[in-house]
């Protein structure tokens, strides 16, 4: 039986934290106490539907963000359509 990890380095993942925020970012690494993501964007409700906006306004967009695992409710690989929107938002490359 092949056991596949739920996500790997450079995957686009979604992190739900105890404050209720849902963050989409690029997975970097994790250890016993932290999960590190890059280019975090927060899910936001807009007039056109769900969109992505800055999670941390005062941190450079490419910075690695360490999230304390005590504040994480769940981590999952991001849905394909939202991952495409995330890639377009962070790189400007339009995914087909």
Helices and strands as residue ranges (DSSP letters): E 12-17, E 22-30, E 34-46, E 49-54, E 64-68, G 69-71, E 72-77, H 80-91
